[in-house]
Amino acid sequence: MGYLTPSIISTNANLIIPNADLYDFGVLESNIHMAWMRNVAGRLEMRYRYSAQIVYNNFPWPAPTEKQKKKIKKTAQAILNARALYSDSSLADLYDPLTMPTELLKAHQDNDRAVMEAYGLPVKGTTESDAVAHLFKMYENLTKSSNK
């Protein structure tokens, strides 16, 4: 996931979010969003199929304080800055678990913590199952209120 320059024309193989900011990027790059994706996305062979209708549109976003939102923006920028240190590397190379640069790993860990705080989840001790259960509870509450 990343930002496109105005000279790039996206194809139908990509999903875009017009006017997405660093907050959006930070939440979508978090382990919380990845846990949601792993639980609701379809699969093609062993690869996940990210769908705007199923994964993105149903994802329950946090309701952060301004301070939390600012922190997520800061950690999201740190991810982009860490990637920029290795501009000759592809995202596949950067995210290889065996060779992921330390700066990038730390930036993601900081971002994960910031997003977890925005969801009101304890940073320590929250498992992926805990996070997904929390998200589904949020989703249930959102859909209950929209069906009234």
C-alpha positions in Angstrom: 0.0 0.0 0.0 1.3 3.4 -0.8 0.6 6.8 -2.4 0.4 7.4 -6.2 1.7 10.5 -7.9 -0.7 12.4 -10.2 1.1 11.0 -13.2 0.1 7.4 -12.3 -3.0 5.9 -13.8 -4.3 3.1 -11.6 -5.8 0.0 -13.3 -8.8 -2.1 -12.2 -6.3 -4.4 -10.4 -5.8 -1.8 -7.8 -8.1 -0.1 -5.3 -7.6 3.6 -4.6 -8.8 5.9 -1.9 -9.1 9.4 -3.2 -7.7 12.1 -0.8 -6.5 9.5 1.7 -4.3 11.1 4.3 -1.6 9.7 6.7 -4.2 8.7 9.2 -6.0 6.5 6.7 -2.7 5.0 5.6 -1.7 4.3 9.2 -4.9 2.5 10.1 -4.9 0.5 6.9 -1.2 -0.5 7.4 -1.9 -1.6 11.0 -1.9 -5.2 12.3 -5.5 -4.5 13.3 -6.6 -3.9 9.7 -4.5 -6.9 8.5 -6.2 -9.1 11.1 -9.6 -7.9 9.8 -8.5 -8.6 6.2 -7.3 -12.1 7.0 -10.6 -12.9 8.6 -13.1 -11.5 6.1 -11.3 -11.4 2.7 -11.7 -14.1 0.1 -8.7 -16.1 -1.2 -7.4 -17.1 -4.6 -5.2 -20.1 -4.1 -3.1 -19.0 -1.0 -3.4 -15.2 -1.8 -5.9 -12.9 -0.1 -8.3 -11.1 -2.4 -8.9 -7.6 -0.9 -12.3 -6.4 -1.8 -13.5 -2.9 -1.3 -17.1 -4.1 -0.7 -16.3 -6.8 1.8 -13.0 -5.8 3.5 -12.8 -2.0 3.3 -16.4 -0.9 3.4 -17.2 -3.2 6.4 -14.0 -2.3 8.3 -15.0 -0.6 11.6 -12.7 2.4 11.9 -11.7 3.7 15.4 -12.9 6.9 16.8 -9.6 8.4 17.9 -9.0 11.5 19.9 -7.1 14.3 18.1 -4.0 13.3 20.0 -4.3 9.7 18.9 -5.0 10.7 15.3 -1.9 12.9 15.3 0.2 10.0 16.6 -1.1 7.6 13.9 -0.2 10.2 11.3 3.3 10.5 12.7 3.8 6.7 12.8 2.4 6.4 9.3 4.9 9.0 8.0 7.6 7.0 9.8 6.6 4.0 7.7 6.9 6.0 4.5 10.2 7.5 5.6 11.6 4.0 6.4 10.5 2.8 3.0 12.2 5.8 1.3 15.5 4.8 2.8 15.3 1.8 0.5 13.8 3.4 -2.6 15.5 0.9 -4.9 13.7 -2.0 -3.2 10.3 -3.3 -4.1 7.6 -3.6 -1.5 7.9 -7.4 -1.8 11.6 -7.1 -0.9 11.0 -4.6 1.9 8.4 -6.8 3.5 10.3 -10.1 3.2 10.1 -11.3 6.9 13.7 -12.6 6.7 15.2 -9.3 5.5 12.8 -6.6 6.5 14.8 -3.5 7.4 14.9 -2.7 11.1 13.7 0.9 10.6 10.7 -0.3 8.7 9.9 -3.0 11.3 10.1 -0.5 14.1 7.9 2.0 12.3 5.3 -0.7 11.8 5.4 -1.7 15.4 5.0 1.9 16.5 2.1 2.3 14.1 0.5 -0.9 15.4 0.7 0.4 19.0 -0.8 3.8 18.0 -3.7 2.2 16.2 -4.4 -0.3 19.0 -4.6 2.6 21.4 -7.1 4.4 19.1 -9.3 1.2 19.3 -9.0 1.2 23.1 -7.1 -2.1 23.1 -4.3 -2.9 25.4 -1.0 -2.8 23.5 0.4 -5.7 25.5 -1.5 -9.0 25.6 -4.0 -8.3 22.8 -4.0 -11.3 20.5 -5.1 -11.2 16.9 -8.2 -13.2 18.0 -8.9 -10.5 20.6 -8.6 -7.7 18.0 -10.8 -9.5 15.5 -13.5 -10.1 18.2 -13.3 -6.4 19.1 -13.7 -5.4 15.5 -16.7 -7.7 15.0 -18.3 -6.3 18.1 -17.8 -2.8 16.7 -19.2 -4.0 13.3 -22.3 -5.5 15.1 -22.9 -2.2 16.9 -22.5 -0.2 13.7 -24.9 -2.4 11.8 -27.5 -2.4 14.6 -27.5 1.4 14.7 -27.8 1.6 10.9 -30.8 -0.8 10.8 -32.9 1.2 13.2 
